[in-house]
Amino acid sequence: MAKLIFDHSGEETELPDDSPIAEVCEEAGVPFACTEGICGTCVIGVEEGAENLSDPTPEEEDFLGQGVKDERLACQCRIKKGCVRISF
């Protein structure tokens, strides 16, 4: 099981390895609009554990730029394993 920690509240949510994080993030208050990686509404900061997230999608690289590790689009991310702490 992987663990997603929300920096603002300290809330921790366990997810099966390789799970999308969008639904959990939305429940925690991350705003969403298009859910397709185009609008950028769901930008999150990755405070710890970036290596435990899936590789950035082409949509994320188009919006955030290539090589950005400390920001992701929640609608595009999967948590592979381990622990990830995010902010929004």
Beta strands, then each sheet from edge to edge (+ up, - down):
strand 1: 2-6
strand 2: 12-15
strand 3: 19-20
strand 4: 43-48
strand 5: 71-73
strand 6: 78-79
strand 7: 83-87
sheet 1: 2+ 1- 7- 4+ 5-
sheet 2: 3+ 6-
end
